[in-house]
C-alpha cells in the first residue's frame, strides 16, 4: 500500500485519538498518536511527520504552546500544523504559527481536505516550465518585497465593501473589488493580485468555485493565493473549495471584531505562504538553469543540448522535416589562451556566443559542448539554408576583432571558426543509422574536413555513415 503521508496526532482525548487514527489510516496515511505535547515533540524528531494535527486539550501544554515549540525546532518553520481550536483559542493558535484551523476532527470531509491541501502546499507549487528552445512558457516575475494586493470577487459589492471595512485597519494591503468576468479578463492580461477572495455563491450557486477552478488552471494566475468566502448555510462546500485549490475558507460574515482579527491573521498567512512558494519556485528555476546553462557564455550546456537534440530528431521524423546539425569550433583557440591569458579566452568565447546567436533564427538550439566547441540544431532546415546560416555565422566571427579585457597585453584579437554540417532527412530514408550519434559523427567528420582544408570555412557532409 502506498502511504499518502505521515501524520502526527496530538490529542488529549483517548477516543478522539483512536477514531482519528482509524480515519486517517483508512485514507492511507501513516499515523502516530500521543496525548502529550512533550511526546509530540519527541515523535516529531523521530518520525518526521508531513503534518502535525493538534486536537483537544493536551495533558501538559496548550495547543498554542505545542505549535510554538514545533516551530522552534530545526526545520519546524516549514512544518504544516493543523490545530483544532474554538473561541479565543483560535487567534492564539494562529499567532503561535498554526498553518490552518479546524472546528472539529469529527468533520471528516473538511479534515481530509485540509490535510490534502497542506500536503499539496508543502510539496510546493508546480514549476512553470522554463523558456527553452522549442518549449516556451515564461513564469511571472517574482514580486519580492512589493506590497501585496488582494482582489475580492463577488456580484454583491456590499459584501466586498464590508470585508474591506472590517479588514482595512488590521490588514496592510489594498483590497480591490471585481466581478468574475472582469477578474478573468484582467488575469488574461497578466493583471493578477497576490490574493483572490472569492465568494462561493454569486449569481448562481457555486459560481465562485467554478471561477476558482478556472483561475487555478491558468498559468498566469495559478500561483496566487486563494481564499473562498462561505455563507453559514454553505459550509458544506469547504472541502470542495479546499480540494479545488483554495488555501483557506472563511465565513462570508466577519463584521465582529474577533472574527475580523482572525480573518486578518489567516489572510496574512496566505500571503506569506504565497511569497514563500514564489521564493521556492524561483530557487528551483535558478537551480534548473544552472544545471542546463554554461555560466561563461549563457548558452545551453552539453547536459541539456544532447537530450534536446534527441527530442528534435524525433520531432523531425514525425513531421517528415529536415533537421540540420552543425558542430562549430574556434580555430587555433589554444593560441589565444597561450598568448593573451585565460581572461582573453573567456572574452572570446562569450563574444563568439553572442555573434552566433545574432545569426540564428528563432527556435534554433545553440549550445556550448565544451572548450571552444559549439552545437547548432535547426528544425525544418534544408542543406542550402543551413549552409547559408553557417556562412553568416562564420562571417560574423571573422568580420571584426573581439575586444579583450584590460591586462591581456593587447586590446583585441581576431578569431575565426570552422563548421561541419550534417542534415537528417527522414523523408528520404527510413532513418539515420545510429540516430543522433550518427548525425553528430557526420557533423564532426565535416568539421574535420573544414579544419584540414585550412580552417575558417563551412563543410557540408552529404552522405550518412553506413549502417
Secondary structure as GFF3:
##gff-version 3
##sequence-region A 1 467
A	DSSP	beta_strand	5	10	.	.	.	ID=ss1
A	DSSP	alpha_helix	14	26	.	.	.	ID=ss2
A	DSSP	beta_strand	29	34	.	.	.	ID=ss3
A	DSSP	alpha_helix	37	47	.	.	.	ID=ss4
A	DSSP	beta_strand	51	54	.	.	.	ID=ss5
A	DSSP	alpha_helix	63	72	.	.	.	ID=ss6
A	DSSP	three_ten_helix	76	78	.	.	.	ID=ss7
A	DSSP	beta_strand	80	84	.	.	.	ID=ss8
A	DSSP	alpha_helix	89	95	.	.	.	ID=ss9
A	DSSP	beta_strand	100	102	.	.	.	ID=ss10
A	DSSP	alpha_helix	108	122	.	.	.	ID=ss11
A	DSSP	beta_strand	149	153	.	.	.	ID=ss12
A	DSSP	alpha_helix	157	167	.	.	.	ID=ss13
A	DSSP	beta_strand	174	178	.	.	.	ID=ss14
A	DSSP	alpha_helix	180	188	.	.	.	ID=ss15
A	DSSP	beta_strand	195	199	.	.	.	ID=ss16
A	DSSP	alpha_helix	207	217	.	.	.	ID=ss17
A	DSSP	beta_strand	225	230	.	.	.	ID=ss18
A	DSSP	three_ten_helix	232	237	.	.	.	ID=ss19
A	DSSP	alpha_helix	238	243	.	.	.	ID=ss20
A	DSSP	beta_strand	248	251	.	.	.	ID=ss21
A	DSSP	alpha_helix	257	292	.	.	.	ID=ss22
A	DSSP	alpha_helix	302	319	.	.	.	ID=ss23
A	DSSP	beta_strand	322	330	.	.	.	ID=ss24
A	DSSP	alpha_helix	333	340	.	.	.	ID=ss25
A	DSSP	alpha_helix	342	359	.	.	.	ID=ss26
A	DSSP	beta_strand	365	370	.	.	.	ID=ss27
A	DSSP	beta_strand	373	379	.	.	.	ID=ss28
A	DSSP	alpha_helix	383	398	.	.	.	ID=ss29
A	DSSP	beta_strand	402	403	.	.	.	ID=ss30
A	DSSP	beta_strand	412	413	.	.	.	ID=ss31
A	DSSP	beta_strand	417	425	.	.	.	ID=ss32
A	DSSP	alpha_helix	435	452	.	.	.	ID=ss33
A	DSSP	beta_strand	458	461	.	.	.	ID=ss34
###
